[in-house]
Protein backbone atom coordinates (compact mmCIF):
# COMPACT_ATOMS: atom_id res chain seq x y z
CA UNK A 1 0.00 0.00 0.00
CA UNK A 2 1.35 3.42 -0.95
CA UNK A 3 0.45 6.73 0.67
CA UNK A 4 0.94 10.02 -1.11
CA UNK A 5 1.49 13.15 0.93
CA UNK A 6 1.06 16.57 -0.54
CA UNK A 7 3.22 18.90 1.55
CA UNK A 8 1.75 22.13 0.18
CA UNK A 9 -1.58 21.39 1.92
CA UNK A 10 0.17 21.11 5.26
CA UNK A 11 2.06 24.35 4.69
CA UNK A 12 -1.19 26.19 4.01
CA UNK A 13 -2.77 24.72 7.12
CA UNK A 14 0.26 25.64 9.25
CA UNK A 15 0.22 29.18 7.85
CA UNK A 16 -3.51 29.56 8.70
CA UNK A 17 -2.93 28.29 12.23
CA UNK A 18 -0.02 30.69 12.69
CA UNK A 19 -2.16 33.64 11.60
CA UNK A 20 -4.86 32.91 14.17
CA UNK A 21 -4.41 34.65 17.52
CA UNK A 22 -3.44 32.17 20.17
CA UNK A 23 -4.86 32.40 23.67
CA UNK A 24 -2.24 31.36 26.16
CA UNK A 25 -3.14 30.29 29.66
CA UNK A 26 -1.08 31.26 32.66
CA UNK A 27 0.31 28.06 34.14
CA UNK A 28 0.43 27.87 37.92
CA UNK A 29 1.51 25.55 40.72
CA UNK A 30 -0.28 25.65 44.08
CA UNK A 31 1.02 24.01 47.25
CA UNK A 32 -0.92 23.72 50.48
CA UNK A 33 0.82 24.29 53.78
CA UNK A 34 -0.69 24.16 57.26
CA UNK A 35 -1.52 27.86 57.40
CA UNK A 36 -1.26 29.06 53.79
CA UNK A 37 -1.37 28.29 50.09
CA UNK A 38 1.68 29.07 47.96
CA UNK A 39 0.98 29.89 44.30
CA UNK A 40 3.78 30.04 41.73
CA UNK A 41 3.39 31.20 38.12
CA UNK A 42 5.85 31.79 35.29
CA UNK A 43 5.65 35.42 34.10
CA UNK A 44 8.84 35.94 32.04
CA UNK A 45 9.65 39.54 31.25
CA UNK A 46 6.87 41.04 33.40
CA UNK A 47 7.38 43.43 36.29
CA UNK A 48 5.16 44.03 39.31
CA UNK A 49 3.42 46.98 37.62
CA UNK A 50 2.50 44.76 34.63
CA UNK A 51 0.33 42.50 36.81
CA UNK A 52 -3.04 42.99 38.50
CA UNK A 53 -3.74 40.55 41.32
CA UNK A 54 -7.09 40.54 43.11
CA UNK A 55 -8.54 38.33 45.82
CA UNK A 56 -12.19 38.02 46.75
CA UNK A 57 -13.06 35.42 49.39
CA UNK A 58 -11.39 32.27 48.03
CA UNK A 59 -10.91 33.34 44.38
CA UNK A 60 -7.50 34.60 43.22
CA UNK A 61 -7.45 36.53 39.93
CA UNK A 62 -4.22 37.31 38.06
CA UNK A 63 -4.24 39.58 35.01
CA UNK A 64 -1.38 40.82 32.89
CA UNK A 65 -0.25 41.87 29.46
CA UNK A 66 2.80 40.82 27.48
CA UNK A 67 4.07 43.33 24.95
CA UNK A 68 3.41 42.22 21.38
CA UNK A 69 6.58 41.78 19.36
CA UNK A 70 6.56 43.14 15.83
CA UNK A 71 7.66 41.14 12.85
CA UNK A 72 6.94 37.88 11.15
CA UNK A 73 8.15 34.65 12.71
CA UNK A 74 8.65 31.13 11.47
CA UNK A 75 7.84 29.93 14.99
CA UNK A 76 6.29 32.07 17.72
CA UNK A 77 6.04 30.38 21.12
CA UNK A 78 6.86 33.25 23.44
CA UNK A 79 3.85 34.65 25.28
CA UNK A 80 2.20 37.78 23.89
CA UNK A 81 -1.01 39.67 24.49
CA UNK A 82 -3.13 39.81 27.59
CA UNK A 83 -4.07 37.00 29.93
CA UNK A 84 -6.38 36.45 32.88
CA UNK A 85 -6.49 33.50 35.23
CA UNK A 86 -8.97 33.05 38.08
CA UNK A 87 -8.50 30.21 40.56
CA UNK A 88 -10.88 29.10 43.29
CA UNK A 89 -9.06 27.86 46.39
CA UNK A 90 -10.60 25.24 48.69
CA UNK A 91 -10.88 27.70 51.60
CA UNK A 92 -10.97 31.46 52.14
CA UNK A 93 -7.73 33.41 52.48
CA UNK A 94 -6.88 36.57 54.39
CA UNK A 95 -6.57 39.06 51.54
CA UNK A 96 -4.94 41.78 53.64
CA UNK A 97 -2.05 39.46 54.59
CA UNK A 98 -1.19 38.14 51.11
CA UNK A 99 2.44 38.56 50.06
CA UNK A 100 3.48 38.70 46.39
CA UNK A 101 6.95 38.79 44.86
CA UNK A 102 8.55 38.35 41.45
CA UNK A 103 12.05 36.93 41.12
CA UNK A 104 13.69 35.58 37.95
CA UNK A 105 10.40 35.57 36.04
CA UNK A 106 8.50 33.62 38.70
CA UNK A 107 5.54 35.17 40.53
CA UNK A 108 5.07 33.76 44.04
CA UNK A 109 1.98 34.46 46.12
CA UNK A 110 1.81 33.48 49.78
CA UNK A 111 -1.92 33.24 50.55
CA UNK A 112 -2.58 32.79 54.30
CA UNK A 113 -5.67 30.78 55.10
CA UNK A 114 -8.46 32.49 56.99
CA UNK A 115 -8.46 31.74 60.72
CA UNK A 116 -11.63 29.68 60.38
CA UNK A 117 -9.97 27.45 57.76
CA UNK A 118 -6.80 26.68 59.71
CA UNK A 119 -6.51 23.42 61.59
CA UNK A 120 -6.90 23.81 65.32
CA UNK A 121 -5.00 21.76 67.84
CA UNK A 122 -7.10 20.57 70.75
CA UNK A 123 -5.29 20.01 74.00
CA UNK A 124 -6.44 17.13 76.12
CA UNK A 125 -6.48 17.73 79.85
CA UNK A 126 -5.63 14.96 82.25
CA UNK A 127 -7.85 14.64 85.31
JONORFEN-V823613 format. One record per backbone hydrogen bond with DSSP energy under -1.0 kcal/mol. CO is the residue of the C=O (numbers start at 1). NH is the residue of the N-H. Records with the same first field share a line. If there is no record, write none. Layout:
BEGIN
CO->NH ; NH
END
This chain:
BEGIN
6->9
7->11
8->12
9->13
10->14
11->15
12->16
13->17
14->18
15->19
29->40
31->38
35->113
36->33
37->111
38->31
39->109
40->29
41->107
43->46
47->50
48->51
52->63
54->61
56->59
57->93
58->89
59->56
60->87
61->54
62->85
63->52
64->83
66->81
81->66
83->64
85->62
87->60
92->114
93->95
94->97
95->98
99->110
101->108
103->106
105->43
106->103
107->41
108->101
109->39
110->99
111->37
112->94
114->117
END
